[in-house]
Amino acid sequence: MNGYNQSAQTGEIGSANASVSHASPLVLVRHFRQILLWPLRVIPSQAERTHFSKYWEVLEALGERCPWREVVDEFGDPASFQERHYQEFVTFMPYVQRFLYGEGAGREGQTGYGKSPIRVFRRRDIAQMRVVLDEQTPPLLFQIAHVDLYFFYDIDVIIPAVEFFANDLPLTLAEDVLFKVGRAYPAFWEADGRGGECPRRVEWLSATGETLAASDYEDRHRYLSFVCRHRSPNVATHWEYLLRPLAFYHSDREGAIRYRQIEYHRMPLLAYLSFSDPQSLTRGDFARLALITKAGPSETLPYSEKQLADFEQHYCNDKFWDPDNPALTSRYLCCGHAFVVIGKAHERFFADPETGLLGQFRHQYFLINLIAHFHKATLLLFSEWLVEAISQLDIRDTDSVRAFKREIRRIMETFLRFTQRYWFHEVSNQAQVRDLFQLLTGHLNT
């Protein structure tokens, strides 16, 4: 469904020719797709106070009371295993394959790696997302492709992933969506009370159009009072709803699993944008898309010339990009926080959802981003564990010393398993995937 050319009866934008600030002439993103990743730390319940290896079992135990259901992969049924699945699998090195997909039993039974340490759960009640960027722009309607929740065995990190898409979206609106939508909470408020650099409103909709939850970025008192009481930022209500029955760590609401933020309020993202003529984009357009800045006129840069002097060298992978060669129209942009793919809408190499770059974006490139952000989140988790252990140590108290030694031993054991099971410097021998993973991890400093 078209996310921009909506019927006027729905209240959404009604024409691709509607006036849009900064866009002259109007540049359309023929297909816009974004995936938000939100690494979070899981906190053991007060009753347990112990490390728990399989948090997903808590969701399974809830049965029908839980909207999340485990996703069964394509392995095991040759009839449903397609070429796309095969291409995704062979992209990765053998040790990464075992991490992502596990290993089947041999003739002697299960003696090797076993199942993948990743478990994926999905909720299917959220079908659409309606976004009001500001008071001048009519609502935008996006279709939800997936709302997934990734668990990792033995590691207290979860990663929700939300994928949404629309067609024929003006470039300046696409830039605003990238800049504003993936925010867990507002960093400040505008003079009129709006959450600073946040959408005016975000709604999760059911398949019938019913509003399931809406954002509350404008509720300044809620966020201020929460930080005052808990010394921790709150989470916007629509994100809190999406994660239920999980509950925010400091929330008064009961939750099957509690979580807290492990990074800052802007969620890492992947974006895919196809254009009729991507080579017509300006350097300013590419800089805004790569660095996820505010929308602006194409003829200007988001930052100074000096700041962007090495932009192409640091943020662009141009193996398949040449402004003077019509055969090379695909460009990869990466700043760590964001991974953006740009190309030609009517080119099969770029737009094919199964074997083209669109399919690779949703699968291979999604997975390398998942791995990279999981690595960073887990390193931050280990740091938090060590800080907490040291903070609770009283060297004059024998029991405290014993507890400290037990906790350090647990952390070291978990770190050993992490480095051997989850940590990779290289994920693929395919040159493009290898280069992009290095670009991504370089910006993440991992």
C-alpha positions as CSV (number, residue, x, y, z in Angstrom):
1,M,0.0,0.0,0.0
2,N,1.2,3.5,-0.8
3,G,2.2,5.3,2.4
4,Y,2.0,8.8,1.0
5,N,-0.8,8.9,-1.7
6,Q,-3.6,8.2,0.7
7,S,-7.2,9.0,0.1
8,A,-8.3,12.4,1.5
9,Q,-11.1,10.6,3.3
10,T,-8.6,9.0,5.6
11,G,-7.1,12.2,6.7
12,E,-3.6,11.1,5.4
13,I,-1.8,13.0,2.7
14,G,-3.8,12.8,-0.5
15,S,-1.4,13.7,-3.3
16,A,2.2,13.3,-4.2
17,N,2.0,16.8,-5.6
18,A,1.1,18.3,-2.2
19,S,3.4,21.1,-1.2
20,V,6.4,20.0,0.8
21,S,8.9,22.5,2.3
22,H,12.5,22.3,0.9
23,A,11.6,20.1,-2.1
24,S,11.9,21.9,-5.4
25,P,11.6,20.0,-7.6
26,L,9.9,17.3,-5.6
27,V,12.1,14.2,-5.3
28,L,10.2,11.0,-4.5
29,V,11.5,8.0,-2.7
30,R,9.7,5.3,-4.8
31,H,10.1,2.7,-2.1
32,F,11.0,3.6,1.5
33,R,11.8,0.9,4.1
34,Q,13.2,1.4,7.6
35,I,14.1,-1.1,10.3
36,L,14.6,0.1,13.8
37,L,16.8,-1.9,16.2
38,W,16.6,-1.1,20.0
39,P,19.2,-3.0,22.1
40,L,18.0,-3.3,25.7
41,R,19.2,-4.9,28.9
42,V,17.1,-7.5,30.6
43,I,17.0,-7.2,34.4
44,P,16.4,-10.3,36.5
45,S,13.3,-10.1,38.8
46,Q,13.7,-9.1,42.4
47,A,12.5,-12.6,43.4
48,E,15.2,-14.4,41.3
49,R,18.2,-12.0,41.6
50,T,20.1,-14.5,39.5
51,H,21.3,-14.6,35.9
52,F,18.8,-16.4,33.7
53,S,19.9,-18.0,30.4
54,K,16.5,-18.4,28.6
55,Y,14.4,-15.3,29.1
56,W,12.2,-16.3,26.2
57,E,10.8,-19.2,28.2
58,V,9.0,-16.6,30.4
59,L,7.0,-15.5,27.4
60,E,6.3,-19.0,26.3
61,A,4.9,-19.8,29.8
62,L,2.3,-17.0,29.4
63,G,0.6,-18.8,26.5
64,E,-2.4,-17.0,25.0
65,R,-1.9,-14.1,27.4
66,C,1.2,-13.1,25.5
67,P,1.0,-11.4,22.0
68,W,4.5,-12.7,21.1
69,R,4.9,-16.0,19.3
70,E,8.2,-17.7,18.4
71,V,9.1,-17.5,14.8
72,V,9.9,-20.9,13.3
73,D,12.7,-20.7,10.7
74,E,12.7,-22.3,7.2
75,F,15.1,-25.0,8.0
76,G,13.7,-28.5,8.3
77,D,11.1,-28.3,5.5
78,P,12.7,-28.5,2.0
79,A,9.4,-27.6,0.5
80,S,9.4,-24.1,2.0
81,F,13.2,-23.6,1.7
82,Q,13.8,-21.1,-1.1
83,E,16.7,-19.8,-3.0
84,R,16.6,-16.6,-1.0
85,H,17.1,-18.6,2.2
86,Y,20.0,-20.4,0.6
87,Q,21.7,-17.2,-0.5
88,E,21.3,-15.7,3.0
89,F,22.8,-18.8,4.6
90,V,25.9,-19.1,2.3
91,T,26.6,-15.4,2.7
92,F,28.1,-16.1,6.2
93,M,31.2,-17.9,7.4
94,P,30.6,-21.3,9.0
95,Y,30.9,-20.1,12.6
96,V,28.5,-17.3,11.9
97,Q,26.1,-19.8,10.2
98,R,26.1,-21.9,13.4
99,F,25.4,-18.8,15.5
100,L,22.5,-17.6,13.3
101,Y,21.0,-20.9,12.3
102,G,22.4,-23.6,14.6
103,E,23.5,-26.9,13.2
104,G,21.5,-30.0,12.3
105,A,22.1,-33.4,13.8
106,G,24.5,-35.8,12.0
107,R,24.3,-39.5,11.6
108,E,25.5,-40.1,15.1
109,G,22.9,-37.7,16.5
110,Q,23.3,-34.3,18.0
111,T,27.0,-34.0,18.8
112,G,28.0,-30.6,17.5
113,Y,26.8,-27.0,17.9
114,G,23.1,-27.8,18.3
115,K,20.4,-25.2,18.0
116,S,21.0,-21.5,17.4
117,P,21.4,-19.5,20.6
118,I,19.1,-16.9,19.1
119,R,15.3,-17.0,19.6
120,V,13.0,-14.7,17.7
121,F,9.5,-13.8,18.8
122,R,7.0,-11.9,16.7
123,R,3.7,-10.0,17.4
124,R,1.3,-9.7,14.6
125,D,-1.4,-7.5,16.0
126,I,0.3,-4.2,14.9
127,A,-0.3,-3.8,11.2
128,Q,0.3,-0.1,10.5
129,M,2.0,2.9,11.9
130,R,0.6,6.4,11.6
131,V,3.0,9.3,12.0
132,V,2.3,13.0,12.3
133,L,5.7,14.7,11.9
134,D,4.5,18.2,12.6
135,E,1.5,20.5,12.4
136,Q,2.1,21.4,8.7
137,T,2.3,17.8,7.4
138,P,-0.7,15.5,7.1
139,P,-0.4,12.1,8.7
140,L,1.8,9.5,7.0
141,L,0.7,5.9,7.0
142,F,3.3,3.1,7.0
143,Q,2.7,-0.6,6.7
144,I,4.4,-2.8,9.3
145,A,6.3,-5.7,7.9
146,H,7.5,-7.2,11.1
147,V,7.6,-6.5,14.9
148,D,10.2,-8.9,16.2
149,L,12.0,-9.5,19.5
150,Y,15.4,-11.2,19.5
151,F,16.7,-13.1,22.6
152,F,20.2,-14.4,23.0
153,Y,21.0,-17.4,25.1
154,D,23.0,-16.6,28.2
155,I,23.2,-12.9,27.5
156,D,20.9,-10.4,29.2
157,V,20.3,-8.4,26.0
158,I,17.2,-8.3,23.9
159,I,16.7,-6.4,20.6
160,P,13.3,-5.4,19.4
161,A,13.2,-4.9,15.6
162,V,10.4,-2.9,13.8
163,E,10.3,-2.9,10.0
164,F,7.9,-0.6,8.2
165,F,7.6,0.7,4.6
166,A,5.8,3.1,2.2
167,N,5.9,4.1,-1.4
168,D,6.3,7.5,-3.2
169,L,7.4,9.4,-0.1
170,P,8.9,12.9,-0.7
171,L,12.6,12.9,0.1
172,T,12.3,15.6,2.7
173,L,9.6,13.6,4.5
174,A,11.7,10.5,4.3
175,E,14.6,12.4,5.9
176,D,12.3,13.6,8.7
177,V,11.0,10.1,9.3
178,L,14.5,8.7,9.6
179,F,15.5,11.6,11.9
180,K,12.5,11.6,14.2
181,V,10.7,8.3,14.4
182,G,13.2,6.1,16.2
183,R,13.3,7.9,19.5
184,A,12.6,6.2,22.8
185,Y,12.0,9.5,24.6
186,P,12.4,13.3,23.9
187,A,15.7,14.9,24.8
188,F,14.0,18.4,25.2
189,W,10.8,20.2,24.5
190,E,10.0,23.0,22.0
191,A,8.4,26.2,23.2
192,D,4.9,25.0,22.1
193,G,5.3,21.8,24.2
194,R,6.2,19.4,21.5
195,G,8.9,16.8,22.2
196,G,12.1,18.2,20.7
197,E,13.1,16.5,17.4
198,C,10.3,13.9,17.9
199,P,7.2,13.3,15.8
200,R,4.2,15.1,16.9
201,R,2.4,11.8,17.2
202,V,3.0,8.1,16.5
203,E,0.3,5.5,16.6
204,W,0.3,1.7,16.3
205,L,-2.7,0.6,14.3
206,S,-4.4,-2.8,14.0
207,A,-5.3,-4.3,10.6
208,T,-8.7,-2.7,10.9
209,G,-7.3,0.7,11.6
210,E,-8.0,0.8,15.3
211,T,-5.5,2.7,17.4
212,L,-3.7,0.3,19.7
213,A,-1.3,2.8,21.3
214,A,-0.1,6.4,20.8
215,S,3.0,8.3,21.7
216,D,3.2,10.9,24.5
217,Y,6.3,12.9,23.6
218,E,4.5,16.1,24.6
219,D,3.9,14.9,28.2
220,R,6.7,16.9,29.7
221,H,5.7,16.4,33.3
222,R,5.7,12.6,32.9
223,Y,9.3,12.5,31.7
224,L,10.6,15.1,34.2
225,S,9.0,13.5,37.2
226,F,10.2,10.0,36.2
227,V,13.8,11.2,35.9
228,C,13.5,13.0,39.2
229,R,12.2,9.9,41.0
230,H,14.3,7.2,39.3
231,R,17.4,9.0,37.8
232,S,16.6,7.2,34.6
233,P,14.7,8.4,31.5
234,N,11.3,7.1,30.8
235,V,10.1,5.4,27.6
236,A,7.4,6.8,25.3
237,T,4.0,5.1,25.8
238,H,3.8,3.6,22.3
239,W,7.2,1.9,22.7
240,E,6.2,0.7,26.2
241,Y,3.0,-0.8,24.6
242,L,5.0,-2.5,21.9
243,L,7.1,-4.4,24.3
244,R,4.3,-5.7,26.6
245,P,4.2,-7.9,28.6
246,L,7.7,-6.9,29.2
247,A,7.9,-3.9,31.5
248,F,10.3,-1.0,31.9
249,Y,12.7,-1.5,34.9
250,H,11.4,1.5,36.9
251,S,7.8,1.2,35.8
252,D,5.0,0.6,38.3
253,R,3.4,-1.8,35.9
254,E,3.9,-5.5,36.4
255,G,5.9,-7.2,33.8
256,A,6.9,-10.8,32.9
257,I,10.4,-9.5,32.1
258,R,11.9,-6.2,33.0
259,Y,14.2,-4.2,30.7
260,R,16.2,-1.0,30.8
261,Q,17.9,1.1,28.2
262,I,21.5,0.4,27.5
263,E,22.3,3.2,25.0
264,Y,20.8,6.6,24.3
265,H,17.4,7.6,23.0
266,R,18.0,7.3,19.3
267,M,17.6,3.8,18.0
268,P,20.0,2.3,15.5
269,L,18.4,1.9,12.1
270,L,18.6,0.5,8.6
271,A,17.0,2.2,5.7
272,Y,16.4,1.3,2.0
273,L,15.5,4.1,-0.4
274,S,14.8,3.6,-4.1
275,F,14.6,6.5,-6.6
276,S,13.8,6.9,-10.2
277,D,17.2,8.6,-10.7
278,P,19.4,8.2,-7.6
279,Q,22.2,10.0,-9.4
280,S,20.2,13.2,-9.3
281,L,20.7,13.3,-5.5
282,T,23.1,16.0,-4.2
283,R,25.9,15.7,-1.8
284,G,23.7,17.4,0.8
285,D,21.0,14.7,0.3
286,F,23.6,11.9,0.8
287,A,25.0,13.6,3.9
288,R,21.6,13.9,5.5
289,L,20.7,10.3,4.7
290,A,24.1,9.0,5.9
291,L,24.2,11.0,9.1
292,I,20.5,11.0,9.8
293,T,20.1,14.8,10.2
294,K,17.2,17.1,9.9
295,A,15.6,17.5,6.5
296,G,16.9,20.4,4.5
297,P,17.2,21.9,1.0
298,S,19.1,19.6,-1.4
299,E,21.5,22.4,-2.5
300,T,22.8,22.9,1.1
301,L,24.9,20.7,3.4
302,P,23.7,19.7,6.9
303,Y,27.1,20.7,8.4
304,S,30.0,22.8,7.3
305,E,32.2,22.0,4.3
306,K,35.1,21.5,6.7
307,Q,33.2,19.0,8.8
308,L,32.2,17.0,5.7
309,A,35.5,17.2,3.9
310,D,36.1,13.5,4.3
311,F,32.4,12.5,4.1
312,E,32.8,10.1,1.1
313,Q,35.9,8.4,2.5
314,H,34.4,7.8,6.0
315,Y,30.7,7.2,5.4
316,C,30.2,5.9,1.8
317,N,30.8,2.5,0.2
318,D,30.9,3.3,-3.5
319,K,31.9,0.0,-5.1
320,F,28.6,0.1,-7.1
321,W,28.3,3.9,-7.4
322,D,29.5,6.3,-10.0
323,P,27.5,9.5,-10.9
324,D,28.9,9.3,-14.4
325,N,28.1,5.6,-15.1
326,P,24.4,4.7,-15.5
327,A,25.3,1.1,-14.7
328,L,26.5,1.9,-11.2
329,T,23.6,3.4,-9.3
330,S,23.7,1.7,-5.9
331,R,25.3,3.4,-2.9
332,Y,25.8,2.3,0.7
333,L,26.0,4.8,3.5
334,C,26.9,4.1,7.1
335,C,27.7,6.1,10.2
336,G,27.3,3.3,12.8
337,H,24.0,4.5,14.1
338,A,22.5,4.2,10.6
339,F,23.0,1.8,7.6
340,V,21.4,3.2,4.5
341,V,21.1,1.7,1.0
342,I,20.2,3.9,-2.0
343,G,19.6,2.8,-5.6
344,K,17.4,2.8,-8.7
345,A,13.8,1.8,-8.3
346,H,13.3,0.1,-11.6
347,E,16.6,-1.8,-11.7
348,R,16.0,-5.5,-10.9
349,F,19.4,-5.8,-9.2
350,F,18.3,-3.3,-6.7
351,A,14.6,-3.7,-6.4
352,D,13.9,-7.5,-6.5
353,P,12.5,-8.5,-3.1
354,E,13.8,-12.0,-3.3
355,T,17.2,-12.1,-5.0
356,G,17.9,-8.3,-5.4
357,L,19.3,-5.8,-3.0
358,L,16.0,-5.3,-1.4
359,G,16.0,-8.9,-0.3
360,Q,19.6,-8.7,0.8
361,F,18.8,-5.5,2.8
362,R,16.0,-7.2,4.7
363,H,18.0,-10.3,5.4
364,Q,21.8,-10.4,5.0
365,Y,22.4,-6.7,5.8
366,F,19.8,-6.8,8.6
367,L,21.7,-9.6,10.2
368,I,25.1,-8.0,10.0
369,N,23.6,-4.9,11.7
370,L,22.0,-7.1,14.3
371,I,25.3,-8.8,15.0
372,A,27.2,-5.5,15.3
373,H,24.7,-3.8,17.6
374,F,24.4,-7.0,19.7
375,H,28.2,-7.0,20.1
376,K,28.2,-3.3,21.2
377,A,25.2,-3.8,23.6
378,T,26.8,-6.9,25.2
379,L,30.1,-5.1,25.8
380,L,28.2,-2.3,27.5
381,L,26.3,-5.0,29.5
382,F,29.6,-6.5,30.7
383,S,30.8,-3.0,31.7
384,E,27.6,-2.5,33.7
385,W,27.9,-5.9,35.4
386,L,31.4,-5.1,36.5
387,V,30.5,-1.6,37.8
388,E,27.6,-3.1,39.8
389,A,29.7,-5.8,41.3
390,I,32.4,-3.4,42.3
391,S,29.8,-0.9,43.7
392,Q,28.4,-3.6,46.0
393,L,31.8,-4.8,47.3
394,D,32.7,-4.0,50.9
395,I,36.2,-5.4,51.5
396,R,35.6,-5.3,55.3
397,D,32.6,-7.7,55.0
398,T,33.4,-11.3,54.4
399,D,30.0,-12.1,52.9
400,S,30.4,-9.2,50.5
401,V,33.8,-10.4,49.4
402,R,32.4,-13.9,48.8
403,A,29.5,-12.5,46.8
404,F,31.8,-10.4,44.8
405,K,34.0,-13.3,43.9
406,R,31.0,-15.4,42.8
407,E,29.8,-12.5,40.6
408,I,33.1,-12.0,39.0
409,R,33.4,-15.7,38.3
410,R,30.0,-15.7,36.7
411,I,30.9,-12.6,34.6
412,M,34.1,-14.2,33.5
413,E,32.4,-17.4,32.6
414,T,29.8,-15.6,30.6
415,F,32.4,-13.4,28.9
416,L,34.3,-16.6,27.8
417,R,31.1,-18.1,26.3
418,F,30.4,-14.7,24.6
419,T,33.8,-14.5,23.0
420,Q,33.7,-18.0,21.7
421,R,30.1,-18.2,20.7
422,Y,29.1,-14.7,19.7
423,W,32.1,-12.6,18.8
424,F,33.3,-12.3,15.2
425,H,35.8,-9.9,13.6
426,E,34.7,-11.2,10.2
427,V,31.3,-12.5,9.2
428,S,31.6,-13.2,5.5
429,N,34.1,-13.9,2.8
430,Q,31.9,-12.1,0.3
431,A,33.8,-8.9,-0.3
432,Q,30.9,-6.5,-0.2
433,V,29.4,-8.0,3.0
434,R,32.9,-8.1,4.6
435,D,33.6,-4.5,3.7
436,L,30.3,-3.2,5.0
437,F,30.6,-5.1,8.3
438,Q,34.1,-3.6,8.8
439,L,32.7,-0.1,8.0
440,L,29.8,-0.6,10.4
441,T,31.9,-2.0,13.3
442,G,34.6,0.7,12.7
443,H,32.0,3.4,13.3
444,L,30.7,1.5,16.4
445,N,34.3,1.2,17.7
446,T,33.8,-2.6,18.3
